[in-house]
């Protein structure tokens, strides 16, 4: 028995217990995300631009007082902050390193403590839980004192966007003019929430997502170090699920190792993540594109029974649709090593066969469908209804294909449906052929484009000669409107077309009725303009009679009659029947009909010329 009355056997048992506990703690497992955390700039993957900038800054001695690191979760913001703290305070016991450096081949005097976040001069603060003015005041008071043992005091503020506006303001002065021995490193996932006054005082680095191909190589290297066997397809699934985050990828890999209880296979990862088999997703996509609804519903039901989430199935379909669309635009994208051979081969085949319109339509329907599945009480039923819509839409031709086929059928039957004018039969042909675009910009541009070059060259002289000719006669109201257009007086021209109802017209005498929207000074301005343009006086009289409809109203009436006539055309009726809910927006006569007609089309903007809208 020892002093204190405690038996020796009890002391020995306590000693053995403490030793066992310490041994267990010493041999405790470290997750892969912590075990393979980068310790130097060379260990960082996928952030070459940032590493090059920081390396050059350290080599030239242009080290700023503050950095701010932004990016999604798990790309290395906090890790980079600790590496910066190591580089600023790197020292060796022999004193051979006298300043900041990025070359850290071995652990320095302060390195281990910095990496374990227990160094007195490297202060890490979680801004999410220390976000007030009092917390920042402690930094402002402590920063005045020199570091205890290191070269610099380094303040690492994680999730800095969580600071309150008052805390940010309290930090500004210290951040702009810190002591020579202090440095700041900020990390945030919400860079837009950081005030611009803080951003302007920091050197900013945007850490990018890690490419799936690079992430797969990184996981393969870790598997070799851990003496593990992992299928490339399994690592590719993990890399896609991580969405560019190294930490997420390592955490998923850490989970897949005990789940597989041996070699990490693709099937194990698929079950762990609740994913559908990639090949089965492609089979489902093929069934939808073929319109094979029975096969598609059977496939999605089988995937659901094996544990696949209906929302995940639609998400995988949307992802594959996006992949096929990208391959159709850039075929080289199919060479990505993170893809399986089945994805690469069949993706190229689909890209060659499917049109861009079909892929875009499928993408839109899947996006809408995922929202419906997320909000539905029965996700599987909602997903099946989405697949029904896509399968039926796969058989539907696009509008241009319908119009083209109807036009070809009409031409095969003699070119014109029985009992219908030739003008109406040409409407589908016009919709199929590329439209000859006229000059834009209103009447001025149209007139300038229509005039020959030599006439435009002599335009000032001819206008002067025309203005000097006295007594110009006008035979009709339409000639008066054309004269206003010729004189570039768009105000008078628009008023004549929209606000004037013609009662009587004689050369030198104009009797009109005005719309309610007509300016009060229109009569006087019109008399003066006509006298200037024709070289003689005109009498403009406002009549009490209603008069004829305005030119604009007449044009709208003609357009409505033309639209009603086209609506009775069998071809147009067939198009409307094929696309329920479609409507005729506008009708544009053929060019030869316009050229041979005395009626000039009048559009809604009050300009003469062909209308811009088509059927």
C-alpha positions in Angstrom: 0.0 0.0 0.0 1.3 3.4 -0.9 0.8 6.7 0.9 -2.7 8.0 1.1 -4.2 4.5 1.7 -4.6 3.6 -1.9 -3.7 0.0 -2.7 -0.9 -0.7 -5.1 -3.2 -2.9 -7.2 -5.6 0.0 -7.7 -2.8 2.4 -8.7 -1.4 -0.2 -11.1 -4.9 -0.6 -12.6 -5.3 3.1 -13.0 -1.9 3.3 -14.6 -2.7 0.5 -17.0 -6.1 2.2 -17.8 -4.4 5.6 -18.5 -1.8 3.9 -20.7 -4.5 2.1 -22.7 -6.5 5.3 -23.1 -3.4 7.2 -24.2 -2.5 4.4 -26.6 -6.0 4.4 -28.1 -5.8 8.1 -28.5 -2.4 7.9 -30.1 -3.6 5.3 -32.5 -7.0 6.9 -33.2 -8.1 7.1 -36.9 -7.8 10.3 -38.8 -10.2 10.9 -41.6 -8.7 11.2 -45.0 -9.8 14.9 -45.3 -7.5 15.7 -42.3 -4.8 13.1 -43.0 -4.1 14.4 -46.5 -4.7 18.0 -45.9 -2.1 20.0 -47.9 0.8 21.4 -45.9 2.6 23.4 -48.6 1.7 25.3 -51.8 2.9 22.4 -53.9 0.3 20.1 -52.3 -2.6 22.4 -53.4 -4.4 21.1 -56.4 -6.4 23.0 -59.0 -5.3 26.5 -57.7 -2.4 27.2 -59.9 -3.2 30.9 -60.5 -3.3 31.7 -56.8 -0.1 29.7 -56.1 1.8 31.4 -58.8 0.7 34.9 -57.6 1.6 34.2 -54.0 4.9 32.6 -54.9 6.0 35.6 -57.0 4.9 38.0 -54.2 7.0 36.2 -51.6 10.0 36.0 -53.9 9.9 39.7 -54.7 9.0 40.8 -51.1 5.7 42.3 -52.2 3.6 40.7 -49.4 0.3 42.5 -48.7 -1.1 43.1 -45.2 -4.3 41.1 -45.9 -5.6 38.4 -48.1 -9.3 37.3 -48.7 -9.9 33.8 -50.0 -13.3 32.9 -51.4 -14.8 29.9 -53.0 -17.3 27.0 -52.4 -16.9 24.6 -49.5 -14.0 22.3 -49.5 -11.7 23.9 -52.1 -8.9 24.8 -49.5 -9.6 28.3 -48.1 -8.7 27.5 -44.5 -5.9 25.2 -45.6 -4.4 28.0 -47.8 -4.7 30.4 -44.8 -2.6 28.1 -42.6 -0.1 27.5 -45.4 0.2 31.3 -45.7 0.8 31.5 -41.9 3.5 28.8 -42.2 5.2 30.6 -45.0 5.2 33.9 -43.2 6.7 32.4 -40.1 8.9 29.7 -41.5 12.1 29.2 -39.5 14.5 26.4 -39.0 16.4 25.6 -35.8 19.7 26.4 -37.4 18.6 29.9 -38.3 19.3 29.5 -42.0 15.9 31.0 -43.0 15.6 34.7 -42.1 12.4 35.8 -43.9 9.1 34.6 -45.4 9.4 31.9 -48.0 7.3 29.5 -49.9 10.0 26.8 -50.0 9.2 24.6 -46.9 10.8 21.2 -47.6 10.8 20.2 -43.9 8.8 21.2 -40.9 10.0 24.4 -39.3 10.1 25.6 -35.7 6.5 26.8 -35.8 5.0 24.6 -38.5 3.5 21.8 -36.5 1.8 24.2 -34.0 0.4 26.3 -36.9 -1.0 23.2 -38.7 -2.6 22.0 -35.5 -4.1 25.5 -34.9 -2.5 25.9 -31.5 0.2 28.5 -32.1 0.1 31.6 -29.9 0.9 34.0 -32.7 -1.5 32.5 -35.3 -5.0 33.3 -34.1 -7.8 31.5 -35.9 -11.3 33.0 -35.2 -14.6 31.7 -36.4 -16.5 34.8 -37.4 -19.8 33.0 -37.3 -19.6 32.7 -33.5 -17.4 35.8 -32.9 -19.1 38.4 -35.1 -19.6 41.3 -32.8 -17.9 44.6 -32.1 -16.4 43.3 -28.9 -14.6 40.5 -30.7 -13.1 42.9 -33.2 -12.1 45.2 -30.3 -10.1 42.4 -28.8 -8.2 42.1 -32.1 -7.6 45.8 -32.3 -6.2 45.8 -28.7 -4.0 42.7 -29.0 -2.6 43.5 -32.5 -0.5 46.3 -31.0 1.8 43.8 -29.2 4.6 42.1 -30.9 4.4 38.3 -31.6 5.6 36.0 -28.8 7.9 33.7 -30.8 7.0 33.9 -34.5 8.0 36.5 -37.1 4.4 37.7 -37.7 1.1 37.7 -35.9 -1.4 36.2 -38.3 -5.1 36.6 -37.8 -7.2 34.0 -39.7 -10.9 34.9 -39.8 -13.1 32.1 -41.2 -16.5 32.9 -42.6 -15.7 36.6 -42.4 -19.0 37.5 -44.1 -20.8 36.7 -40.8 -19.4 39.8 -39.1 -21.9 42.4 -38.3 -21.7 45.8 -40.2 -20.6 47.4 -37.0 -17.8 44.8 -36.5 -16.7 45.4 -40.1 -16.5 49.1 -39.5 -14.5 48.6 -36.3 -12.0 46.5 -38.2 -11.4 48.9 -41.1 -8.8 51.2 -39.6 -6.7 48.3 -38.2 -7.0 46.5 -41.5 -5.9 49.4 -43.6 -2.8 50.3 -41.4 -1.9 47.2 -39.3 1.4 47.1 -37.4 4.4 45.8 -39.5 4.3 42.5 -37.5 0.6 41.7 -38.3 -1.1 40.0 -41.2 -4.7 39.2 -41.9 -6.2 36.2 -43.8 -9.9 36.1 -44.4 -11.9 33.2 -45.7 -15.5 33.3 -46.9 -18.0 31.4 -49.1 -20.2 34.5 -49.5 -17.9 37.2 -51.0 -20.9 39.4 -52.0 -21.8 39.9 -48.3 -18.3 41.3 -47.5 -18.4 45.2 -47.7 -16.5 46.8 -50.5 -14.5 48.8 -48.0 -13.0 45.5 -46.7 -12.5 44.1 -50.1 -10.5 47.1 -51.2 -8.1 46.7 -48.4 -7.3 43.0 -49.2 -5.7 41.0 -52.0 -8.5 38.7 -53.3 -8.2 35.2 -54.5 -11.1 33.2 -55.9 -10.4 29.5 -55.4 -12.0 27.5 -58.2 -13.8 24.2 -58.1 -11.6 21.2 -58.8 -12.2 19.6 -62.1 -13.6 16.1 -62.0 -10.7 14.7 -63.9 -8.1 16.2 -61.5 -10.2 15.0 -58.6 -10.2 11.4 -59.9 -6.4 11.5 -60.1 -6.1 12.9 -56.6 -8.3 10.1 -55.3 -6.3 7.5 -57.2 -3.1 8.8 -55.5 -4.7 8.6 -52.1 -5.9 5.1 -52.8 -2.4 4.0 -53.6 -1.0 5.6 -50.5 -3.7 3.8 -48.4 -3.0 0.5 -50.2 -6.6 0.4 -51.4 -8.2 -0.9 -54.6 -10.8 1.3 -56.2 -12.5 1.0 -59.6 -12.1 4.1 -61.8 -15.8 4.2 -62.3 -16.3 4.4 -58.5 -13.9 7.2 -58.2 -15.6 9.0 -61.0 -19.0 8.8 -59.2 -17.4 10.2 -56.1 -15.8 13.0 -58.0 -19.1 13.9 -59.7 -21.0 13.8 -56.4 -18.4 16.1 -54.8 -19.1 18.9 -57.3 -15.6 20.2 -57.3 -15.0 20.0 -53.5 -11.9 18.1 -52.4 -13.1 17.7 -48.8 -16.5 16.3 -50.0 -14.7 13.9 -52.3 -12.4 12.7 -49.5 -15.3 12.4 -47.1 -17.3 10.3 -49.6 -14.2 8.2 -50.3 -13.8 7.7 -46.6 -17.4 6.5 -46.3 -17.1 4.2 -49.3 -14.1 2.3 -47.9 -16.0 0.7 -45.0 -19.2 0.4 -47.0 -17.4 -1.7 -49.6 -15.5 -3.7 -47.0 -12.8 -4.4 -49.5 -12.2 -3.1 -53.0 -14.2 0.0 -53.7 -16.5 -0.9 -56.6 -18.8 1.3 -58.6 -21.8 -0.7 -57.4 -21.0 -0.1 -53.8 -20.6 3.6 -54.4 -23.9 3.7 -56.3 -25.7 2.0 -53.5 -24.1 4.3 -50.9 -25.0 7.5 -52.8 -28.5 6.3 -53.8 -27.6 6.8 -57.4 -29.0 4.9 -60.4 -26.7 2.9 -62.6 -25.2 5.2 -65.2 -25.8 2.7 -67.9 -29.4 2.3 -66.8 -29.9 6.1 -66.9 -28.6 6.1 -70.5 -31.0 3.2 -71.3 -33.9 5.3 -69.8 -32.8 8.3 -71.9 -32.8 6.2 -75.0 -36.3 4.8 -74.3 -37.6 8.4 -73.9 -36.0 9.6 -77.1 -37.5 6.6 -78.9 -40.9 7.3 -77.4 -40.9 3.8 -75.8 -43.0 4.7 -72.8 -43.6 1.2 -71.5 -39.9 0.5 -71.3 -39.2 3.9 -69.7 -41.8 3.4 -67.0 -40.5 -0.1 -66.3 -36.9 1.2 -66.1 -37.7 4.0 -63.7 -39.8 1.7 -61.5 -36.9 -0.9 -61.3 -34.4 1.9 -60.4 -36.8 3.1 -57.7 -37.1 -0.5 -56.3 -33.3 -0.7 -56.1 -33.1 2.4 -54.0 -32.8 5.3 -56.5 -34.5 8.5 -55.6 -36.9 9.7 -58.3 -35.6 13.2 -58.1 -32.0 11.8 -58.5 -33.1 9.9 -61.6 -34.5 13.0 -63.2 -31.3 14.9 -62.2 -29.2 12.2 -63.8 -31.3 12.4 -66.9 -30.8 16.1 -67.0 -27.1 15.8 -66.5 -26.8 13.3 -69.3 -28.9 15.5 -71.6 -26.6 18.4 -70.8 -23.6 16.2 -71.5 -25.0 15.1 -74.9 -25.7 18.7 -75.8 -22.2 19.8 -75.0 -20.7 16.9 -77.0 -22.9 17.9 -79.9 -21.3 21.4 -79.8 -17.8 20.3 -78.8 -17.1 16.6 -79.6 -13.8 16.6 -77.8 -15.6 16.9 -74.4 -16.4 13.2 -74.7 -12.8 12.4 -73.9 -13.1 13.3 -70.3 -11.5 10.5 -68.1 -14.0 11.0 -65.4 -16.7 9.5 -67.7 -17.2 5.9 -68.2 -16.7 4.3 -71.6 -20.4 3.7 -71.9 -21.1 7.4 -71.4 -18.4 8.5 -73.9 -19.5 6.0 -76.6 -23.3 6.4 -76.3 -23.0 10.1 -75.7 -21.3 10.6 -79.1 -24.0 8.5 -80.8 -26.9 10.5 -79.2 -25.2 13.8 -80.1 -24.9 12.7 -83.8 -28.6 11.6 -84.0 -30.6 14.1 -81.9 -31.2 17.6 -83.0 -30.5 20.6 -80.8 -34.2 21.5 -80.6 -35.0 18.0 -79.1 -32.2 18.2 -76.6 -33.2 21.7 -75.5 -36.9 20.7 -75.2 -35.9 17.7 -73.1 -33.7 19.8 -70.9 -36.5 22.3 -70.2 -39.0 19.5 -69.4 -36.6 17.8 -67.0 -35.9 21.1 -65.2 -39.6 21.7 -64.8 -40.2 18.1 -63.8 -37.6 18.2 -61.0 -39.4 21.1 -59.4 -42.7 19.1 -59.6 -41.1 16.0 -58.1 -39.6 18.0 -55.2 -43.0 19.5 -54.4 -45.1 16.3 -54.9 -46.3 14.1 -52.1 -45.7 11.0 -54.2 -42.3 11.6 -56.0 -42.4 8.4 -58.0 -45.8 9.2 -59.5 -44.7 12.8 -60.3 -41.5 11.5 -62.0 -43.5 9.0 -64.1 -45.8 11.7 -65.3 -42.7 13.8 -66.3 -41.4 10.8 -68.3 -44.8 10.4 -70.0 -44.7 14.0 -71.2 -41.1 13.7 -72.5 -41.9 10.4 -74.3 -44.9 11.8 -76.0 -43.1 15.0 -76.9 -40.3 12.9 -78.5 -42.7 11.9 -81.2 -43.8 15.5 -81.9 -42.0 17.3 -84.7 -40.8 20.8 -84.2 -43.0 23.6 -85.7 -40.7 24.2 -88.7 -40.8 20.4 -89.5 -44.6 20.5 -89.4 -44.8 23.5 -91.7 -42.2 22.0 -94.0 -44.1 18.6 -94.2 -47.4 20.3 -94.8 -45.9 22.5 -97.5 -44.4 19.5 -99.2 -47.7 17.7 -99.1 -49.4 20.7 -100.7 -46.9 20.8 -103.5 -47.3 17.1 -104.0 -51.0 17.5 -104.6 -50.5 20.2 -107.3 -49.0 22.9 -105.3 -52.3 24.5 -104.1 -55.3 23.1 -102.2 -58.4 22.8 -104.2 -60.5 25.9 -104.3 -57.9 28.1 -102.6 -56.0 31.1 -104.1 -52.3 30.6 -104.9 -51.4 33.4 -102.5 -52.5 31.5 -99.4 -50.7 28.3 -100.5 -47.4 30.2 -100.5 -47.5 31.0 -96.8 -45.9 27.8 -95.6 -43.3 28.1 -98.3 -42.4 31.6 -97.1 -42.2 30.3 -93.5 -39.8 27.6 -94.7 -37.5 29.7 -96.8 -35.1 32.2 -95.1 -36.7 35.6 -94.8 -35.1 38.3 -96.8 -34.5 41.0 -94.2 -35.1 44.5 -95.3 -33.4 47.5 -93.9 -34.2 48.3 -90.3 -34.7 51.7 -88.6 -38.0 52.9 -89.9 -38.9 54.7 -93.1 -35.7 56.7 -93.3 -33.6 53.6 -93.5 -36.0 51.9 -95.9 -36.0 54.9 -98.3 -32.2 55.3 -98.1 -31.8 51.6 -99.0 -34.3 51.8 -101.8 -32.8 54.8 -103.5 -29.9 54.2 -106.0 -26.5 55.3 -105.0 -26.2 57.9 -107.6 -29.6 59.4 -106.6 -28.4 59.5 -102.9 -25.3 61.2 -104.0 -27.2 64.0 -105.7 -30.0 64.1 -103.0 -29.2 67.6 -101.6 -29.1 69.2 -105.0 -32.3 67.5 -106.2 -34.1 68.4 -103.0 -33.2 72.1 -103.5 -34.4 72.0 -107.0 -37.6 70.4 -106.0 -38.2 72.9 -103.3 -37.7 75.8 -105.7 -40.5 74.5 -108.0 -43.6 76.5 -107.3 -47.2 75.3 -107.4 -46.7 71.5 -106.7 -50.1 69.8 -107.2 -51.4 67.0 -105.0 -54.0 64.6 -106.5 -55.0 62.6 -103.4 -54.7 62.4 -99.6 -52.2 59.6 -99.9 -49.9 61.8 -102.0 -50.1 64.3 -99.1 -48.9 61.6 -96.7 -46.1 60.6 -99.1 -45.0 64.3 -99.3 -44.7 64.5 -95.5 -42.6 61.3 -95.6 -40.5 62.8 -98.4 -39.9 66.0 -96.3 -38.8 63.8 -93.3 -41.5 65.4 -91.1 -42.5 62.3 -89.2 -44.7 64.3 -86.7 -47.0 65.5 -89.5 -46.9 62.1 -91.2 -47.9 60.3 -88.1 -50.7 62.8 -87.4 -52.1 62.4 -90.9 -52.1 58.6 -90.6 -53.5 58.2 -87.1 -55.3 61.4 -86.1 -57.0 62.6 -89.3 -60.2 61.3 -90.9 -60.6 62.5 -94.5 -63.9 64.2 -95.4 -63.0 65.8 -98.8 -59.8 66.4 -100.6 -59.1 68.9 -103.4 -55.8 70.4 -104.6 -55.4 73.4 -102.3 -58.4 72.5 -100.0 -58.4 69.8 -97.3 -61.5 69.1 -95.3 -60.9 66.7 -92.3 -62.3 65.4 -89.1 -59.9 64.9 -86.1 -59.5 62.1 -83.7 -59.6 62.8 -80.0 -55.8 62.2 -79.8 -55.1 64.9 -82.4 -52.9 67.9 -81.2 -54.8 71.1 -80.9 -52.3 72.9 -83.1 -52.5 70.4 -85.9 -54.6 72.4 -88.3 -52.4 75.5 -88.2 -49.2 73.5 -88.5 -50.6 71.5 -91.4 -51.6 74.7 -93.3 -48.2 76.2 -92.8 -46.4 73.0 -93.9 -48.5 72.5 -97.0 -47.9 76.1 -98.0 -44.1 75.6 -97.6 -44.0 72.3 -99.4 -46.3 73.2 -102.4 -45.4 76.9 -102.8 -49.1 78.1 -102.5 -51.7 78.5 -99.8 -53.9 75.6 -98.6 -57.2 75.8 -96.9 -57.5 73.2 -94.0 -61.0 73.0 -92.7 -62.2 70.9 -89.7 -65.6 69.4 -90.6 -68.4 68.3 -88.4 -68.9 65.2 -90.5 -67.4 61.9 -89.3 -65.4 61.3 -92.4 -63.5 58.2 -93.5 -61.6 56.0 -91.0 -58.0 57.0 -90.5 -55.3 55.4 -92.6 -54.1 53.5 -89.5 -57.7 52.1 -88.9 -58.0 51.1 -92.5 -54.7 49.3 -92.4 -55.8 47.4 -89.2 -59.1 46.5 -90.9 -57.3 45.1 -93.9 -54.9 43.2 -91.7 -57.8 41.7 -89.8 -59.6 40.7 -93.0 -56.4 39.1 -94.3 -55.9 37.2 -91.1 -59.5 35.9 -91.2 -59.1 34.8 -94.7 -55.9 32.9 -94.0 -57.5 31.2 -91.0 -59.8 29.4 -93.4 -56.9 28.0 -95.4 -56.7 24.2 -95.0 -52.9 24.3 -94.5 -53.2 26.9 -91.7 -56.0 24.9 -90.1 -53.8 21.8 -90.2 -51.0 23.6 -88.4 -53.3 25.0 -85.8 -54.8 21.5 -85.2 -51.3 20.0 -84.9 -50.3 22.6 -82.2 -53.3 23.2 -79.9 -53.2 26.7 -78.4 -51.3 28.2 -81.3 -52.7 31.4 -82.8 -52.0 33.5 -85.9 -50.0 36.5 -84.8 -49.7 38.3 -88.2 -50.0 37.6 -91.9 -47.5 39.0 -94.4 -48.5 38.8 -98.1 -45.9 37.4 -100.6 -43.4 39.9 -102.0 -44.9 39.7 -105.5 -48.4 40.4 -104.2 -47.1 43.4 -102.3 -45.3 44.8 -105.4 -48.3 44.4 -107.6 -50.8 45.8 -105.2 -51.8 49.4 -104.7 -52.4 48.9 -101.0 -49.2 49.4 -99.0 -49.1 47.4 -95.8 -49.2 49.6 -92.7 -47.6 48.3 -89.5 -48.6 49.0 -85.9 -45.8 51.5 -85.4 -47.1 53.8 -88.1 -44.5 53.0 -90.7 -45.1 51.9 -94.2 -43.3 48.8 -95.5 -43.5 45.0 -94.9 -44.5 44.0 -91.4 -41.9 42.4 -89.2 -44.1 39.6 -87.8 -44.6 36.3 -89.6 -47.2 33.6 -89.4 
